[in-house]
C-alpha cells in the first residue's frame, strides 16, 4: 500500500528546499524547519488558520532554543 501522506510530505519538503535554494541564499535550518511544520501539520490535523500563528510562535521559540546562545 502506498502511503500518500509520506509522498505528500516528501514532495512538500522538496518544493520548500527548491524554493529557498532558488533564492541563492538562505538560513539552512530555520527556513525549511519553520515552513514544513506549518505545511504538513495543520492541514491533515484540521488546525484552523487562526491556530497557525500560535503554532508558528512555538516553532520559532524551539528554533531559538537550539541556536548557540539561545
mmCIF file of the N, C-alpha and C atoms, coordinates in Angstrom:
data_MODEL
# 
_entry.id   MODEL 
# 
loop_
_atom_site.group_PDB 
_atom_site.id 
_atom_site.type_symbol 
_atom_site.label_atom_id 
_atom_site.label_alt_id 
_atom_site.label_comp_id 
_atom_site.label_asym_id 
_atom_site.label_entity_id 
_atom_site.label_seq_id 
_atom_site.pdbx_PDB_ins_code 
_atom_site.Cartn_x 
_atom_site.Cartn_y 
_atom_site.Cartn_z 
_atom_site.occupancy 
_atom_site.B_iso_or_equiv 
_atom_site.pdbx_formal_charge 
_atom_site.auth_seq_id 
_atom_site.auth_comp_id 
_atom_site.auth_asym_id 
_atom_site.auth_atom_id 
_atom_site.pdbx_PDB_model_num 
ATOM 1   N N  . UNK A 1 1  ? 0.846  -1.190 0.000  1.00 0.00 ? 1  UNK A N  1 
ATOM 2   C CA . UNK A 1 1  ? 0.000  0.000  0.000  1.00 0.00 ? 1  UNK A CA 1 
ATOM 3   C C  . UNK A 1 1  ? 0.884  1.244  0.000  1.00 0.00 ? 1  UNK A C  1 
ATOM 4   N N  . UNK A 1 2  ? 0.533  2.207  -0.817 1.00 0.00 ? 2  UNK A N  1 
ATOM 5   C CA . UNK A 1 2  ? 1.277  3.454  -0.913 1.00 0.00 ? 2  UNK A CA 1 
ATOM 6   C C  . UNK A 1 2  ? 0.789  4.407  0.167  1.00 0.00 ? 2  UNK A C  1 
ATOM 7   N N  . UNK A 1 3  ? 1.726  4.958  0.906  1.00 0.00 ? 3  UNK A N  1 
ATOM 8   C CA . UNK A 1 3  ? 1.378  5.939  1.931  1.00 0.00 ? 3  UNK A CA 1 
ATOM 9   C C  . UNK A 1 3  ? 1.453  7.326  1.300  1.00 0.00 ? 3  UNK A C  1 
ATOM 10  N N  . UNK A 1 4  ? 0.301  7.842  0.906  1.00 0.00 ? 4  UNK A N  1 
ATOM 11  C CA . UNK A 1 4  ? 0.255  9.126  0.220  1.00 0.00 ? 4  UNK A CA 1 
ATOM 12  C C  . UNK A 1 4  ? 0.669  10.279 1.119  1.00 0.00 ? 4  UNK A C  1 
ATOM 13  N N  . UNK A 1 5  ? 0.537  10.117 2.430  1.00 0.00 ? 5  UNK A N  1 
ATOM 14  C CA . UNK A 1 5  ? 0.979  11.170 3.348  1.00 0.00 ? 5  UNK A CA 1 
ATOM 15  C C  . UNK A 1 5  ? 2.489  11.345 3.241  1.00 0.00 ? 5  UNK A C  1 
ATOM 16  N N  . UNK A 1 6  ? 3.217  10.243 3.208  1.00 0.00 ? 6  UNK A N  1 
ATOM 17  C CA . UNK A 1 6  ? 4.674  10.314 3.090  1.00 0.00 ? 6  UNK A CA 1 
ATOM 18  C C  . UNK A 1 6  ? 5.066  10.926 1.753  1.00 0.00 ? 6  UNK A C  1 
ATOM 19  N N  . UNK A 1 7  ? 4.398  10.537 0.698  1.00 0.00 ? 7  UNK A N  1 
ATOM 20  C CA . UNK A 1 7  ? 4.680  11.097 -0.628 1.00 0.00 ? 7  UNK A CA 1 
ATOM 21  C C  . UNK A 1 7  ? 4.412  12.595 -0.627 1.00 0.00 ? 7  UNK A C  1 
ATOM 22  N N  . UNK A 1 8  ? 3.308  13.026 -0.015 1.00 0.00 ? 8  UNK A N  1 
ATOM 23  C CA . UNK A 1 8  ? 2.960  14.446 0.039  1.00 0.00 ? 8  UNK A CA 1 
ATOM 24  C C  . UNK A 1 8  ? 3.990  15.226 0.843  1.00 0.00 ? 8  UNK A C  1 
ATOM 25  N N  . UNK A 1 9  ? 4.404  14.694 1.998  1.00 0.00 ? 9  UNK A N  1 
ATOM 26  C CA . UNK A 1 9  ? 5.400  15.379 2.830  1.00 0.00 ? 9  UNK A CA 1 
ATOM 27  C C  . UNK A 1 9  ? 6.734  15.459 2.084  1.00 0.00 ? 9  UNK A C  1 
ATOM 28  N N  . UNK A 1 10 ? 7.156  14.384 1.436  1.00 0.00 ? 10 UNK A N  1 
ATOM 29  C CA . UNK A 1 10 ? 8.399  14.410 0.658  1.00 0.00 ? 10 UNK A CA 1 
ATOM 30  C C  . UNK A 1 10 ? 8.332  15.454 -0.455 1.00 0.00 ? 10 UNK A C  1 
ATOM 31  N N  . UNK A 1 11 ? 7.213  15.507 -1.147 1.00 0.00 ? 11 UNK A N  1 
ATOM 32  C CA . UNK A 1 11 ? 7.056  16.477 -2.230 1.00 0.00 ? 11 UNK A CA 1 
ATOM 33  C C  . UNK A 1 11 ? 7.080  17.905 -1.691 1.00 0.00 ? 11 UNK A C  1 
ATOM 34  N N  . UNK A 1 12 ? 6.437  18.131 -0.561 1.00 0.00 ? 12 UNK A N  1 
ATOM 35  C CA . UNK A 1 12 ? 6.426  19.468 0.035  1.00 0.00 ? 12 UNK A CA 1 
ATOM 36  C C  . UNK A 1 12 ? 7.821  19.860 0.504  1.00 0.00 ? 12 UNK A C  1 
ATOM 37  N N  . UNK A 1 13 ? 8.552  18.911 1.082  1.00 0.00 ? 13 UNK A N  1 
ATOM 38  C CA . UNK A 1 13 ? 9.934  19.182 1.507  1.00 0.00 ? 13 UNK A CA 1 
ATOM 39  C C  . UNK A 1 13 ? 10.807 19.523 0.296  1.00 0.00 ? 13 UNK A C  1 
ATOM 40  N N  . UNK A 1 14 ? 10.672 18.757 -0.773 1.00 0.00 ? 14 UNK A N  1 
ATOM 41  C CA . UNK A 1 14 ? 11.433 19.042 -1.994 1.00 0.00 ? 14 UNK A CA 1 
ATOM 42  C C  . UNK A 1 14 ? 11.095 20.426 -2.537 1.00 0.00 ? 14 UNK A C  1 
ATOM 43  N N  . UNK A 1 15 ? 9.813  20.779 -2.536 1.00 0.00 ? 15 UNK A N  1 
ATOM 44  C CA . UNK A 1 15 ? 9.387  22.089 -3.036 1.00 0.00 ? 15 UNK A CA 1 
ATOM 45  C C  . UNK A 1 15 ? 9.958  23.215 -2.179 1.00 0.00 ? 15 UNK A C  1 
ATOM 46  N N  . UNK A 1 16 ? 9.900  23.041 -0.860 1.00 0.00 ? 16 UNK A N  1 
ATOM 47  C CA . UNK A 1 16 ? 10.390 24.077 0.056  1.00 0.00 ? 16 UNK A CA 1 
ATOM 48  C C  . UNK A 1 16 ? 11.895 24.282 -0.099 1.00 0.00 ? 16 UNK A C  1 
ATOM 49  N N  . UNK A 1 17 ? 12.636 23.192 -0.218 1.00 0.00 ? 17 UNK A N  1 
ATOM 50  C CA . UNK A 1 17 ? 14.089 23.293 -0.380 1.00 0.00 ? 17 UNK A CA 1 
ATOM 51  C C  . UNK A 1 17 ? 14.421 23.927 -1.727 1.00 0.00 ? 17 UNK A C  1 
ATOM 52  N N  . UNK A 1 18 ? 13.735 23.528 -2.779 1.00 0.00 ? 18 UNK A N  1 
ATOM 53  C CA . UNK A 1 18 ? 13.976 24.106 -4.105 1.00 0.00 ? 18 UNK A CA 1 
ATOM 54  C C  . UNK A 1 18 ? 13.710 25.608 -4.098 1.00 0.00 ? 18 UNK A C  1 
ATOM 55  N N  . UNK A 1 19 ? 12.682 26.030 -3.369 1.00 0.00 ? 19 UNK A N  1 
ATOM 56  C CA . UNK A 1 19 ? 12.348 27.458 -3.304 1.00 0.00 ? 19 UNK A CA 1 
ATOM 57  C C  . UNK A 1 19 ? 13.468 28.257 -2.642 1.00 0.00 ? 19 UNK A C  1 
ATOM 58  N N  . UNK A 1 20 ? 13.953 27.793 -1.497 1.00 0.00 ? 20 UNK A N  1 
ATOM 59  C CA . UNK A 1 20 ? 14.997 28.561 -0.821 1.00 0.00 ? 20 UNK A CA 1 
ATOM 60  C C  . UNK A 1 20 ? 16.330 28.464 -1.556 1.00 0.00 ? 20 UNK A C  1 
ATOM 61  N N  . UNK A 1 21 ? 16.636 27.322 -2.154 1.00 0.00 ? 21 UNK A N  1 
ATOM 62  C CA . UNK A 1 21 ? 17.871 27.181 -2.926 1.00 0.00 ? 21 UNK A CA 1 
ATOM 63  C C  . UNK A 1 21 ? 17.819 28.103 -4.141 1.00 0.00 ? 21 UNK A C  1 
ATOM 64  N N  . UNK A 1 22 ? 16.643 28.220 -4.738 1.00 0.00 ? 22 UNK A N  1 
ATOM 65  C CA . UNK A 1 22 ? 16.473 29.086 -5.899 1.00 0.00 ? 22 UNK A CA 1 
ATOM 66  C C  . UNK A 1 22 ? 16.752 30.549 -5.606 1.00 0.00 ? 22 UNK A C  1 
ATOM 67  N N  . UNK A 1 23 ? 16.587 30.945 -4.348 1.00 0.00 ? 23 UNK A N  1 
ATOM 68  C CA . UNK A 1 23 ? 16.895 32.329 -3.959 1.00 0.00 ? 23 UNK A CA 1 
ATOM 69  C C  . UNK A 1 23 ? 18.392 32.550 -3.863 1.00 0.00 ? 23 UNK A C  1 
ATOM 70  N N  . UNK A 1 24 ? 19.156 31.471 -3.742 1.00 0.00 ? 24 UNK A N  1 
ATOM 71  C CA . UNK A 1 24 ? 20.601 31.581 -3.714 1.00 0.00 ? 24 UNK A CA 1 
ATOM 72  C C  . UNK A 1 24 ? 21.198 31.739 -2.328 1.00 0.00 ? 24 UNK A C  1 
ATOM 73  N N  . UNK A 1 25 ? 20.433 32.231 -1.384 1.00 0.00 ? 25 UNK A N  1 
ATOM 74  C CA . UNK A 1 25 ? 20.944 32.436 -0.035 1.00 0.00 ? 25 UNK A CA 1 
ATOM 75  C C  . UNK A 1 25 ? 19.805 32.245 0.943  1.00 0.00 ? 25 UNK A C  1 
ATOM 76  N N  . UNK A 1 26 ? 20.061 31.470 2.000  1.00 0.00 ? 26 UNK A N  1 
ATOM 77  C CA . UNK A 1 26 ? 19.005 31.199 2.960  1.00 0.00 ? 26 UNK A CA 1 
ATOM 78  C C  . UNK A 1 26 ? 19.590 30.622 4.235  1.00 0.00 ? 26 UNK A C  1 
ATOM 79  N N  . UNK A 1 27 ? 18.822 30.646 5.289  1.00 0.00 ? 27 UNK A N  1 
ATOM 80  C CA . UNK A 1 27 ? 19.187 30.015 6.549  1.00 0.00 ? 27 UNK A CA 1 
ATOM 81  C C  . UNK A 1 27 ? 18.823 28.546 6.417  1.00 0.00 ? 27 UNK A C  1 
ATOM 82  N N  . UNK A 1 28 ? 19.822 27.699 6.368  1.00 0.00 ? 28 UNK A N  1 
ATOM 83  C CA . UNK A 1 28 ? 19.633 26.294 6.011  1.00 0.00 ? 28 UNK A CA 1 
ATOM 84  C C  . UNK A 1 28 ? 18.760 25.519 6.998  1.00 0.00 ? 28 UNK A C  1 
ATOM 85  N N  . UNK A 1 29 ? 18.758 25.884 8.246  1.00 0.00 ? 29 UNK A N  1 
ATOM 86  C CA . UNK A 1 29 ? 17.975 25.136 9.227  1.00 0.00 ? 29 UNK A CA 1 
ATOM 87  C C  . UNK A 1 29 ? 16.618 25.770 9.464  1.00 0.00 ? 29 UNK A C  1 
ATOM 88  N N  . UNK A 1 30 ? 16.598 27.041 9.792  1.00 0.00 ? 30 UNK A N  1 
ATOM 89  C CA . UNK A 1 30 ? 15.345 27.637 10.254 1.00 0.00 ? 30 UNK A CA 1 
ATOM 90  C C  . UNK A 1 30 ? 14.293 27.796 9.163  1.00 0.00 ? 30 UNK A C  1 
ATOM 91  N N  . UNK A 1 31 ? 14.684 28.150 7.955  1.00 0.00 ? 31 UNK A N  1 
ATOM 92  C CA . UNK A 1 31 ? 13.659 28.381 6.938  1.00 0.00 ? 31 UNK A CA 1 
ATOM 93  C C  . UNK A 1 31 ? 12.880 27.115 6.591  1.00 0.00 ? 31 UNK A C  1 
ATOM 94  N N  . UNK A 1 32 ? 13.544 26.013 6.211  1.00 0.00 ? 32 UNK A N  1 
ATOM 95  C CA . UNK A 1 32 ? 12.764 24.792 5.976  1.00 0.00 ? 32 UNK A CA 1 
ATOM 96  C C  . UNK A 1 32 ? 12.107 24.271 7.257  1.00 0.00 ? 32 UNK A C  1 
ATOM 97  N N  . UNK A 1 33 ? 12.794 24.425 8.380  1.00 0.00 ? 33 UNK A N  1 
ATOM 98  C CA . UNK A 1 33 ? 12.256 23.917 9.645  1.00 0.00 ? 33 UNK A CA 1 
ATOM 99  C C  . UNK A 1 33 ? 11.005 24.669 10.071 1.00 0.00 ? 33 UNK A C  1 
ATOM 100 N N  . UNK A 1 34 ? 10.893 25.914 9.716  1.00 0.00 ? 34 UNK A N  1 
ATOM 101 C CA . UNK A 1 34 ? 9.682  26.672 10.031 1.00 0.00 ? 34 UNK A CA 1 
ATOM 102 C C  . UNK A 1 34 ? 8.578  26.375 9.020  1.00 0.00 ? 34 UNK A C  1 
ATOM 103 N N  . UNK A 1 35 ? 8.946  26.234 7.775  1.00 0.00 ? 35 UNK A N  1 
ATOM 104 C CA . UNK A 1 35 ? 7.944  26.044 6.722  1.00 0.00 ? 35 UNK A CA 1 
ATOM 105 C C  . UNK A 1 35 ? 7.248  24.680 6.815  1.00 0.00 ? 35 UNK A C  1 
ATOM 106 N N  . UNK A 1 36 ? 8.022  23.641 6.970  1.00 0.00 ? 36 UNK A N  1 
ATOM 107 C CA . UNK A 1 36 ? 7.442  22.296 6.902  1.00 0.00 ? 36 UNK A CA 1 
ATOM 108 C C  . UNK A 1 36 ? 6.394  22.032 7.973  1.00 0.00 ? 36 UNK A C  1 
ATOM 109 N N  . UNK A 1 37 ? 6.654  22.338 9.252  1.00 0.00 ? 37 UNK A N  1 
ATOM 110 C CA . UNK A 1 37 ? 5.585  22.091 10.235 1.00 0.00 ? 37 UNK A CA 1 
ATOM 111 C C  . UNK A 1 37 ? 4.324  22.894 9.941  1.00 0.00 ? 37 UNK A C  1 
ATOM 112 N N  . UNK A 1 38 ? 4.510  24.093 9.406  1.00 0.00 ? 38 UNK A N  1 
ATOM 113 C CA . UNK A 1 38 ? 3.349  24.929 9.110  1.00 0.00 ? 38 UNK A CA 1 
ATOM 114 C C  . UNK A 1 38 ? 2.576  24.414 7.905  1.00 0.00 ? 38 UNK A C  1 
ATOM 115 N N  . UNK A 1 39 ? 3.195  23.551 7.132  1.00 0.00 ? 39 UNK A N  1 
ATOM 116 C CA . UNK A 1 39 ? 2.544  22.999 5.948  1.00 0.00 ? 39 UNK A CA 1 
ATOM 117 C C  . UNK A 1 39 ? 2.014  21.596 6.194  1.00 0.00 ? 39 UNK A C  1 
ATOM 118 N N  . UNK A 1 40 ? 2.831  20.736 6.781  1.00 0.00 ? 40 UNK A N  1 
ATOM 119 C CA . UNK A 1 40 ? 2.458  19.328 6.867  1.00 0.00 ? 40 UNK A CA 1 
ATOM 120 C C  . UNK A 1 40 ? 1.670  18.961 8.125  1.00 0.00 ? 40 UNK A C  1 
ATOM 121 N N  . UNK A 1 41 ? 1.605  19.835 9.115  1.00 0.00 ? 41 UNK A N  1 
ATOM 122 C CA . UNK A 1 41 ? 0.844  19.514 10.326 1.00 0.00 ? 41 UNK A CA 1 
ATOM 123 C C  . UNK A 1 41 ? -0.576 20.088 10.305 1.00 0.00 ? 41 UNK A C  1 
ATOM 124 N N  . UNK A 1 42 ? -0.758 21.364 10.009 1.00 0.00 ? 42 UNK A N  1 
ATOM 125 C CA . UNK A 1 42 ? -2.102 21.950 10.137 1.00 0.00 ? 42 UNK A CA 1 
ATOM 126 C C  . UNK A 1 42 ? -3.164 21.337 9.227  1.00 0.00 ? 42 UNK A C  1 
ATOM 127 N N  . UNK A 1 43 ? -2.852 21.098 7.972  1.00 0.00 ? 43 UNK A N  1 
ATOM 128 C CA . UNK A 1 43 ? -3.871 20.606 7.041  1.00 0.00 ? 43 UNK A CA 1 
ATOM 129 C C  . UNK A 1 43 ? -4.422 19.233 7.436  1.00 0.00 ? 43 UNK A C  1 
ATOM 130 N N  . UNK A 1 44 ? -3.557 18.224 7.620  1.00 0.00 ? 44 UNK A N  1 
ATOM 131 C CA . UNK A 1 44 ? -4.102 16.908 7.976  1.00 0.00 ? 44 UNK A CA 1 
ATOM 132 C C  . UNK A 1 44 ? -4.784 16.863 9.347  1.00 0.00 ? 44 UNK A C  1 
ATOM 133 N N  . UNK A 1 45 ? -4.347 17.733 10.259 1.00 0.00 ? 45 UNK A N  1 
ATOM 134 C CA . UNK A 1 45 ? -4.937 17.717 11.598 1.00 0.00 ? 45 UNK A CA 1 
ATOM 135 C C  . UNK A 1 45 ? -6.157 18.622 11.703 1.00 0.00 ? 45 UNK A C  1 
ATOM 136 N N  . UNK A 1 46 ? -6.409 19.413 10.671 1.00 0.00 ? 46 UNK A N  1 
ATOM 137 C CA . UNK A 1 46 ? -7.575 20.290 10.688 1.00 0.00 ? 46 UNK A CA 1 
ATOM 138 C C  . UNK A 1 46 ? -7.382 21.561 11.497 1.00 0.00 ? 46 UNK A C  1 
ATOM 139 N N  . UNK A 1 47 ? -6.130 21.951 11.763 1.00 0.00 ? 47 UNK A N  1 
ATOM 140 C CA . UNK A 1 47 ? -5.864 23.179 12.508 1.00 0.00 ? 47 UNK A CA 1 
ATOM 141 C C  . UNK A 1 47 ? -6.339 24.374 11.695 1.00 0.00 ? 47 UNK A C  1 
ATOM 142 N N  . UNK A 1 48 ? -7.215 25.198 12.263 1.00 0.00 ? 48 UNK A N  1 
ATOM 143 C CA . UNK A 1 48 ? -7.719 26.355 11.508 1.00 0.00 ? 48 UNK A CA 1 
ATOM 144 C C  . UNK A 1 48 ? -6.624 27.401 11.291 1.00 0.00 ? 48 UNK A C  1 
ATOM 145 N N  . UNK A 1 49 ? -6.847 28.268 10.334 1.00 0.00 ? 49 UNK A N  1 
ATOM 146 C CA . UNK A 1 49 ? -5.855 29.294 10.007 1.00 0.00 ? 49 UNK A CA 1 
ATOM 147 C C  . UNK A 1 49 ? -5.440 30.106 11.227 1.00 0.00 ? 49 UNK A C  1 
ATOM 148 N N  . UNK A 1 50 ? -6.385 30.463 12.088 1.00 0.00 ? 50 UNK A N  1 
ATOM 149 C CA . UNK A 1 50 ? -6.026 31.303 13.234 1.00 0.00 ? 50 UNK A CA 1 
ATOM 150 C C  . UNK A 1 50 ? -5.139 30.558 14.237 1.00 0.00 ? 50 UNK A C  1 
ATOM 151 N N  . UNK A 1 51 ? -5.091 29.245 14.201 1.00 0.00 ? 51 UNK A N  1 
ATOM 152 C CA . UNK A 1 51 ? -4.213 28.475 15.079 1.00 0.00 ? 51 UNK A CA 1 
ATOM 153 C C  . UNK A 1 51 ? -2.789 28.377 14.562 1.00 0.00 ? 51 UNK A C  1 
ATOM 154 N N  . UNK A 1 52 ? -2.606 28.684 13.300 1.00 0.00 ? 52 UNK A N  1 
ATOM 155 C CA . UNK A 1 52 ? -1.276 28.565 12.691 1.00 0.00 ? 52 UNK A CA 1 
ATOM 156 C C  . UNK A 1 52 ? -0.320 29.631 13.217 1.00 0.00 ? 52 UNK A C  1 
ATOM 157 N N  . UNK A 1 53 ? -0.829 30.780 13.568 1.00 0.00 ? 53 UNK A N  1 
ATOM 158 C CA . UNK A 1 53 ? 0.027  31.830 14.124 1.00 0.00 ? 53 UNK A CA 1 
ATOM 159 C C  . UNK A 1 53 ? 0.630  31.371 15.444 1.00 0.00 ? 53 UNK A C  1 
ATOM 160 N N  . UNK A 1 54 ? -0.189 30.795 16.298 1.00 0.00 ? 54 UNK A N  1 
ATOM 161 C CA . UNK A 1 54 ? 0.314  30.286 17.577 1.00 0.00 ? 54 UNK A CA 1 
ATOM 162 C C  . UNK A 1 54 ? 1.309  29.164 17.355 1.00 0.00 ? 54 UNK A C  1 
ATOM 163 N N  . UNK A 1 55 ? 1.011  28.308 16.407 1.00 0.00 ? 55 UNK A N  1 
ATOM 164 C CA . UNK A 1 55 ? 1.906  27.200 16.112 1.00 0.00 ? 55 UNK A CA 1 
ATOM 165 C C  . UNK A 1 55 ? 3.259  27.731 15.633 1.00 0.00 ? 55 UNK A C  1 
ATOM 166 N N  . UNK A 1 56 ? 3.245  28.769 14.808 1.00 0.00 ? 56 UNK A N  1 
ATOM 167 C CA . UNK A 1 56 ? 4.486  29.352 14.302 1.00 0.00 ? 56 UNK A CA 1 
ATOM 168 C C  . UNK A 1 56 ? 5.308  29.947 15.436 1.00 0.00 ? 56 UNK A C  1 
ATOM 169 N N  . UNK A 1 57 ? 4.664  30.555 16.396 1.00 0.00 ? 57 UNK A N  1 
ATOM 170 C CA . UNK A 1 57 ? 5.375  31.118 17.544 1.00 0.00 ? 57 UNK A CA 1 
ATOM 171 C C  . UNK A 1 57 ? 6.086  30.006 18.319 1.00 0.00 ? 57 UNK A C  1 
ATOM 172 N N  . UNK A 1 58 ? 5.445  28.867 18.467 1.00 0.00 ? 58 UNK A N  1 
ATOM 173 C CA . UNK A 1 58 ? 6.058  27.733 19.167 1.00 0.00 ? 58 UNK A CA 1 
ATOM 174 C C  . UNK A 1 58 ? 7.256  27.209 18.375 1.00 0.00 ? 58 UNK A C  1 
ATOM 175 N N  . UNK A 1 59 ? 7.108  27.063 17.068 1.00 0.00 ? 59 UNK A N  1 
ATOM 176 C CA . UNK A 1 59 ? 8.205  26.575 16.223 1.00 0.00 ? 59 UNK A CA 1 
ATOM 177 C C  . UNK A 1 59 ? 9.401  27.515 16.315 1.00 0.00 ? 59 UNK A C  1 
ATOM 178 N N  . UNK A 1 60 ? 9.155  28.818 16.212 1.00 0.00 ? 60 UNK A N  1 
ATOM 179 C CA . UNK A 1 60 ? 10.260 29.783 16.291 1.00 0.00 ? 60 UNK A CA 1 
ATOM 180 C C  . UNK A 1 60 ? 10.926 29.748 17.657 1.00 0.00 ? 60 UNK A C  1 
ATOM 181 N N  . UNK A 1 61 ? 10.146 29.606 18.698 1.00 0.00 ? 61 UNK A N  1 
ATOM 182 C CA . UNK A 1 61 ? 10.697 29.523 20.044 1.00 0.00 ? 61 UNK A CA 1 
ATOM 183 C C  . UNK A 1 61 ? 11.610 28.306 20.182 1.00 0.00 ? 61 UNK A C  1 
ATOM 184 N N  . UNK A 1 62 ? 11.180 27.185 19.655 1.00 0.00 ? 62 UNK A N  1 
ATOM 185 C CA . UNK A 1 62 ? 12.002 25.969 19.705 1.00 0.00 ? 62 UNK A CA 1 
ATOM 186 C C  . UNK A 1 62 ? 13.298 26.157 18.928 1.00 0.00 ? 62 UNK A C  1 
ATOM 187 N N  . UNK A 1 63 ? 13.211 26.804 17.773 1.00 0.00 ? 63 UNK A N  1 
ATOM 188 C CA . UNK A 1 63 ? 14.413 27.041 16.971 1.00 0.00 ? 63 UNK A CA 1 
ATOM 189 C C  . UNK A 1 63 ? 15.372 27.974 17.691 1.00 0.00 ? 63 UNK A C  1 
ATOM 190 N N  . UNK A 1 64 ? 14.857 28.989 18.369 1.00 0.00 ? 64 UNK A N  1 
ATOM 191 C CA . UNK A 1 64 ? 15.713 29.910 19.115 1.00 0.00 ? 64 UNK A CA 1 
ATOM 192 C C  . UNK A 1 64 ? 16.452 29.177 20.228 1.00 0.00 ? 64 UNK A C  1 
ATOM 193 N N  . UNK A 1 65 ? 15.799 28.248 20.880 1.00 0.00 ? 65 UNK A N  1 
ATOM 194 C CA . UNK A 1 65 ? 16.425 27.494 21.970 1.00 0.00 ? 65 UNK A CA 1 
ATOM 195 C C  . UNK A 1 65 ? 17.568 26.620 21.470 1.00 0.00 ? 65 UNK A C  1 
ATOM 196 N N  . UNK A 1 66 ? 17.554 26.263 20.204 1.00 0.00 ? 66 UNK A N  1 
ATOM 197 C CA . UNK A 1 66 ? 18.582 25.380 19.653 1.00 0.00 ? 66 UNK A CA 1 
ATOM 198 C C  . UNK A 1 66 ? 19.787 26.134 19.123 1.00 0.00 ? 66 UNK A C  1 
ATOM 199 N N  . UNK A 1 67 ? 19.665 27.429 18.942 1.00 0.00 ? 67 UNK A N  1 
ATOM 200 C CA . UNK A 1 67 ? 20.773 28.207 18.409 1.00 0.00 ? 67 UNK A CA 1 
ATOM 201 C C  . UNK A 1 67 ? 21.808 28.475 19.495 1.00 0.00 ? 67 UNK A C  1 
ATOM 202 N N  . UNK A 1 68 ? 23.068 28.581 19.107 1.00 0.00 ? 68 UNK A N  1 
ATOM 203 C CA . UNK A 1 68 ? 24.085 28.911 20.118 1.00 0.00 ? 68 UNK A CA 1 
ATOM 204 C C  . UNK A 1 68 ? 23.726 30.211 20.833 1.00 0.00 ? 68 UNK A C  1 
ATOM 205 N N  . UNK A 1 69 ? 23.797 30.200 22.115 1.00 0.00 ? 69 UNK A N  1 
ATOM 206 C CA . UNK A 1 69 ? 23.462 31.381 22.909 1.00 0.00 ? 69 UNK A CA 1 
ATOM 207 C C  . UNK A 1 69 ? 21.974 31.557 23.121 1.00 0.00 ? 69 UNK A C  1 
ATOM 208 N N  . UNK A 1 70 ? 21.151 30.608 22.591 1.00 0.00 ? 70 UNK A N  1 
ATOM 209 C CA . UNK A 1 70 ? 19.692 30.714 22.680 1.00 0.00 ? 70 UNK A CA 1 
ATOM 210 C C  . UNK A 1 70 ? 19.156 30.204 23.978 1.00 0.00 ? 70 UNK A C  1 
# 
